[in-house]
Amino acid sequence: MGRVYLFLADGFEEIEGLTVVDILRRAGIGIQTVSVTGSRNICGAHEIHVEADVLFEECDFGDADMLVLPGGMPGTRNLGEHGGLCGLLREAAGAGRKIAAICAAPSVLGDLGLLEGRDAVCYPGFEDRLKGARVLEEDVVVDGNITTSRGMGTALPFALKLAEQLVGSHEAVKIGQSVMFLKS
């Protein structure tokens, strides 16, 4: 297994980003937080400051098994305006690599044309940005190599679905049970 990269920009939704990091690390998955701001210091949408593991320009992403975008505002807009990240997402989609986005962040994928002909979900009010997608109302949707989710309240099932894709359902269920999300 290679690595998961989760991209951070100022204004990201803290629970959506950090829940994914926490659950994937519990699963033993190598995940790095990547700042697209030029600084490791990131300020979330609710003024929670975090330090990213690396800067975008320090990575080559050749070992990426999955790329993850948390939502939040203006974090989603900041991610969508980063040319290097948008190019990386297009390249990853073309290569069939796993891509995941939650809350408003599926709009970045929609704007790039990566959801065309797919099932997807997003935070209410962003549906028109999921260009070409069949928009559903489920908590988490996996369509091929792309996973989308609706928002902060779906962060835990989203993270567990990502873990399931990378280490299998048995391990994801064990983690879900250990954090009291799933019953034994």
N, C-alpha and C positions, 0 to 999 in steps of 0.2 A: 504494500500500500504506500502511496506517495503522501500527499499532504493536502489539507484543506486550507484555503485562504479566505478569510472574512474581511471585507473591506469597510473601513471606517472613514467617515467624514464628519466634520463638525455638524452637530444637529441630528446625529443618528439616535434612534430609539434604543436606549440602553438595555432594556430587558430583552429586546429581540436579538441584539448582538451578543450580549454576554451569556444569555441562556444557551445559545448554540455553542459558544466556546466551552462553557462548563460541561454540558452533556457530552460533547465529543471528546473532551479530555478525560472524562470519567470512562468513556469507552476505549481509551487508549489510542485515540486517533490523533495524529499530529496536526494541530491546527494553529495557524498563525494569524494574528490580527495585523492588517496592513493599512497604514495611513495613506490616504490619497491627498493629504494637505501639505506635504513637505515638512511636517513636524510630527514627531511621535506623540505629542500631547494633543489629545482630542477632547473637545467639550461636547457632551451629549445634549440632546434636546431638553433635558431637565437639569442642566447645569452639573451633571456628574462628570468629573474629569477622569479620563483613563489614559493609559500610556500604551500605544500600539507596540507590537513586537518589532515591526520593521516598517520602513518606508516603501512605497510602491516602486520607486526607482532602484531599490536595493535587491529586488527579486527578478528572477527570470520566469517563474511560474511553470517551468518545464515539467516539474514533478507533480503538478496539481491534479488531484483526483476530483476536486469539487471547488467551485467558487461560490461564495455566499454574500448576499447583499442584505443587510438589515434595513428596515424602513426608518421612519421618522422624518420630521421636517425641521430644518431645511436639509437634513442629511441626504435624503433621497435625491433631491435636486442637485446637491453637490456631487454625489456619485455620478449622476447622469451627465454632468458637465465635464467630467474628467476624460479627456480624449484617450489616454492610454488605457484606462479601464474599459471604456467602450470598445476599443479595438480588441482587447483581451477577451471580452465577452463574446464578440463576434467570432473570433478565432476558436475559442473553446466550444461554442455551439456548433461550428462547422466541423470540428473534430469529434463531436459526440461526447464531449466531457460533461460531467454533471455540473449544473448551475442551479442555485436556489436563491429565492428572494421572498421576502415577507413584507406585509403591510403595504406601504406605498411603493416599495422597491420593484415589484413586478412591472410597474410602469416604465422603468428603465429598460427592461427586456422588451416590453411592447413597443416602445419608441424605436428600438433597434431592429424591430421586425422579427424577433426571435420567438414570438408566441403565435405566429401565423399558423392557423389550423390546429392549434393545441387547446386543451382544457387548461384553465388557469383561474386563480382567485387573487383578490387584492383587498385592500382596505376600502370600505364603501366610499364612493365618490371618485375613485380612480379607474373605474371600469372602462371608460372611453379611451383610456391610454393603453389598454391591452389589445392593441390593433391586431385584428384577425383571429383573436382567441374566442373560444366558446367560454364565456364567463359563468362560473358556477358559484355556489354559496357554501361549499364545504370548508372545513377548517384548513385542511392541507390537501393539495392536489399534486400528484406525480403524473406527468405525461412525458414518457420517454426519459430523456436526460434532464428535464427541467421540473423543479419542484417549486410550488408557490404556496403561500399561506396568507391569512387575512390580517393579522395584527398582533399586538402585544398579548392579548388573551390566548392566542394560539401558538405562542412561542415555544412552549414545552412540547406539545405534540409535533410541531415543526421540527424541533431539534431531535426528537426521538425518531422521526421519519428519516432524517438525514443519517443518523447513526445506523438505523436499520439498513439503509442502502449501502453503507460502508462496511459494517461488521456483521450484518445479519439480524434477523428478527429476534432470535433467542437472546442475544446480548442486549438488544434494545429493550426488550421486555424486562430483563433483569435490572437494567438501569432505571426504567420507568417505575418498577416496584421499589427499588432502593430509595428513590426520592419521594415515595408515597403518592405518585401520580397514578400508577396502575395498581390494582389489587392483586395480591398473591393468589 
